[in-house]
Amino acid sequence: MHPGAWWLWALALGTAATRTTNPLLLALLITVSGYVVAVRRPHTPWARSYGAFVKLAAAVLLLRLAFAVVLGSPIPGTHTLFTLPEVPLPDWAQGIRLGGRVTAEGLTFALYDALRLAALLICVGAANALASPSRLLKSLPGALYELGVAVVVALTFAPNLIADVRRLRAARRLRGRPDKGVRGLVQVGLPVLEGALERSVSLAAAMDARGYGRTAEVPPAVRRTTAALTLGGLLGVCAGTYGLLTAAGGSYGLPVLLAGLASALAGLRLGGRRTLRTRYRPDPWDARAWLVSASGAAVAALLILAGSLDPGALRPGVVPLEPPTLPLWPAAAVLLGLLPAFVTPAPEAARDPRKEPTT
């Protein structure tokens, strides 16, 4: 499976999550991404990072609710849950309060807002668990290779760190030593830091041996044309996106966006001439990759359409406080995100190193 298709699918689900604050739809998006990860996640160390993203999303949710309790909420409310002692602040800190009245409306608004961010983080975690970072780097165009290396190294840092922590904690448990608490954290953290430094040195040596950073000579006219096409394309993409988001720019937004994309792609293609690379067994973009990316794009497009047709269903109000309802056809649109669980191949079973091959 092409790794770019997984990232397009996950980012499209994240885009859909940003278009709604309905907790039922957000919970459905989280369930859809979690189910696909559960049935299609490969048996590799970097695929275990999904649990860390889920824990990060839960921490963000709790932190947002704590801020709403301590710092208050701009949402007025009449249903008071409890009242904290309020700390007086100086005049220059007007508009900020510590403590005071905590209302059900304010907590509900904070919960909806935090759940949207948590769903976005979980969708990004799904992409990290499903797409191989090395294969994704291999699929990038030559002009983005150096930037892609930096991004892939950053993305693989968390999965490798989690794998090292699990390995060291398991080793300490087998030796009868504590692996929890402050003492266990200190004694596990130093070997993890040492392993990260050794891995960075090995990575630098491998990159230097493979000629990383070496570029080919191109004529000055080609360099200037590449810079003009790339910069003009990015400006066109920004102007086209702004036009699509505003009511006044609906007539010129899409043509400017398409022209900007075409110019940026042409600049990237010309820029790839400076980087001499070969691909060994490139990943094909087949029909299954189109289906996976199209399913995520359909979810995002239908949620955007639903937000324009019925904004109240996707953004339930909290004043007055009412229970959220599940809109039917947006919920059915979210279920389209389950398509990768049925059209992609199942991951290979993990090999048991203790078993010897039979003859």
N, C-alpha and C positions, 0 to 999 in steps of 0.2 A: 504494500500500500504506500502510495506517495506521501511523504510527510507533510508536504505543503497542503494537501487536501485536508489532513487532520487540523492543521492550523487555521485554514479558512473556515472549516466547519465550527471550530471552537470560538474563533473570533466573531463569527456571525451570531452564534448563540449569546456571546457576551454583548454584542450590539443589541440584540433583542432584549436582554436583561436591562439595559440602560433606558429602554423606552417605556418601562412600566414600573410602578411601585406596588402593584397588586401582589400581596404575599402569596396568594394561591398560584398565580402564574409563575412567580419567581421560584416557588417550591417545585413546581412542575418542571421548570427549566433545570434546576439542580438535579432532580430525579432523572431526567432524560440523559444529562451528561454523565451522571454517576452510573447509570445502567450500561451505557455504551463503554465506559471505562472498565466496568466489571467484566464484561464479556469479551472485550477486544484488547485489553491491556497485555502487552508482551511480558514474558518472564525475564525481565532485565532489571538491574539495580536502579537505573534512572526512572523506570516506570513506577517505582514505589513512592515517588514524590507527591502523588495525588493526595495521600493522607496528610502530608504536611500542609498542602494548600487548603484542605478542609479545616484543619486546626487553625490555620491563619485566618480563614474566613470567620470561624467561630470567635476567635479573639477580637477581630474587628467588630463583630456584632456586639459582644459584651462591652467593649471599650466605648462604642458609640452610645449605648444605653447608659453607661456610667457617666459620660459627659453630659447627657441630657438630664440626669439626676442632679449632678453637682453644679453644672453651669447653667441649668435651666434650658428652656426651649422658647423660640420666638412664636410658637403656636399658642394662641390663647385657649384656655380650657376652663370648664366649669366643674369637672369631676375631679376633685382633689383626692389624691391617694394618701399622701402624707406630707408633712412640712418639716424641712430641715432648718436648723439654726442658720440664719443668714449673716454672712460676714460683711461688715461695712467696708467699702472700697473708696479710694480717693476720687476727686472730681474728674481727673483725666481718664479714669477707667469707667466712665458712664457708658451704659449699654451692656456691661458685663456684670454678672452677679454670681456669687458663690452661696449655694444653699437656697433656701426659700421654698416656695410651694411647688410640689411636683404633681402634675395633672396626668390623667389617663390619656388625654389628647396629645400632650407633648411626648409621652413615652411611645404612643402608637406611631406618631410621625417619625420619631427616631428609629423605631423598629423597621418601618417600611424603607426608610432611607438606607439603613445599615444592611438590610437584607438584599437590596439591589447591588451594593458593593460586594457583599459576600458571594452572590451569584456570579458576578463578573470574575472574582478571584478563582472560584471553583471551575469556571469554564477555561481560564488560562491554565489551571492545574491539569485539566483534562487533556489539553494540547501537549503539555509537558510529559504526561504519562503515556500518550499514544504515539507521538511522533519521535522518531530517533533523531537526536541533535546532529550526529555526524552525517546522516543521510540528508538531513535538511540543508546542512552546509554544502554538501556536494551538489545540490540542486540549484544553488544560487547562481546568478549570472556573474561573469568575471569581474564586472565593475564593482559589485557589492561583496566580493570575496573577503577582503580585509575587514570590512565592517561586520560581515557575517561571522567571521572567526571570533571577533570580540563578543558578539551576542551569544554565540554558541558556548563559549567558555563561561560566560556569565550564567547562562541557563543551566549548564551542567554542574555548576558549583553546588547548588542546593541538593540535587540528587546524590552526588558523590559524598557530600558531607553527611547526609542522612544514612547512606550505606556504611560509612566509616563509623558513625556513632552506634549503629545497630551491631556491627561486627565487634566493636570493642566492648559494648555492654554485655553481649553474649559471652565473650571470652572472660570477662570479670565474673559473671554469674557462674560459669563452669569452674572457676578457681575459688569460689566461695567468698568473693570480695563484694563490697557494696557497689551498686551501680546507680543508685538514686540519691537524692539529697544533694547538699552542697559539697560534701566530700566526694561523692561519686562523680558529680559534675566536674570538679576540678581535676580529678584523676583521669577522667575520660577526655576532657577538653585539651590537655597538653598533647597526647598522642594524635588527636584529630588535627590540631594545628601543625604538628610536625609532618603528618601525612599530606596536608594541603600544601605545605612548602615544598616537599619532595615532588609532589605531582606537578607543581608549577615549574620547577626546574626541569623536570623531564619533558614537560610540554614545550618549554622554550627551546630545549635542545632538539626536539623532534621538528618543530617549526623551522628552525634554522637549517636543519639538515635537508628539509624539503624545499628550501629556497623561498620561504615566506617573505614577502615584502619586496622581492625583486621584480622589477617592471621592465617591459620592453620599450624601446625608443619609438616614438610616433612623431610625425611631423607637427610643427606648431599649429598649423591650420586645423588639424584634426583635434588637438587639445582645446583650441578656442571654440570650435564648433560643438564639441562635447559639453563644455561648460555652459555655452549659451543654450543648447537644447535642454540640458538637465535643469538649469535654473529657471528657464522659461516654462518648462513643463511643470515644475513644482509650483510656481506662481499661478499657472493656469489651473492646477488642481485645487489650490486654495481658493481662488476666485470662483471657480465653478461650484465648489462645495458650499461656499458662502451664499452663492446665488440660489442653490437648491434649498438652503435652510431658511431663506427669507422669502416673504411673499412677493416682493417687488422684483426679485431676480429669477423668477421661475421661467422666464422666456429665454434667458441667455445662460442659465446655470449649466444645463446638461451639455450644450455644444462646447462651452468653454472647458468643462470638465473632461470631455472626451478628447478635445484638442490637447489639453495639458497632459493627459495620460499618454497620448501618442508621442508627444514631444519628449516626455521623460523616458519612455521606453526606447526611443531612438537614441537618446543620449547615453542610456545605459549600455546599449548594444555597441555604440562607438567606443565608450569607455572601456569595454571589455577587451579591446585590442591591446591595452597596456599590460594586461595580466595574461601570461602564457600558462594555461592550465589544460590538463587532459582529464577526462572522466573515465573511470573504470566501472563498467556495468552501470550506466546511468539508470535511474528509476524512471520507468515510463509513466506518462500521465494517461491512464487508460480510462475505460468507461466507468469503472468503479470509483476512480478519483473524481470524475465529473459528477457522479451521483452523490458522493459524500459532500463535496463542496456546494452542490446545488441544493441539497437538503437544508444545510445551514443557512444559505442565502435566502431560501424560501421562508424559513422561520423569521429571519430578520425583516424581510420585505413585508410579510403579512402582519407582523407586530407593528411596524411603522404605519402601515395602512390602517390597522385597527385603531392606532392612537389618533389618527386624523379623523376617522369616522365616528368613533365613540370614545373620546378621551376620558370620560367619567368611569368607564369600565376598567381601563388600564391604570388609572390614577385615582383610586378611591379617596374620598375626602375623610378627614378626621374631625372636622367641625361642621355639623354635629357628628358625634362619634357613632359610626354605623359599622356593622360587620361586613367585610368584603364579600363579594359574590364572584363566582367563577364564570367569566364569559365563555360561551360554548365554542364559537368558531375560532377565537384566538387560542383557546386551549387545544383545539384540534390542530391548529397550525404549529403549535409547539411540539406536538407529537410527531410531526414530520422529521424532527431531529433524531428520532430513533432509527431512521433508515440505515445509517452505517452499521448498526448492530446486525443487520440481516444481509447486507450486500458485500461486506468485507470478509476476508478469510479469517478463520479463527487462529489465534496465536499458537505457535508450536509449543508442545508440552515441554516443561522444564526437564532437563536431563539430571538424573541422579548420579553424582560422581562416584558413589559407592558401588554401583553396579558395573560389573565387568562385561564387555561384549561377549556374546555367546558365539560359538563356532558351529 
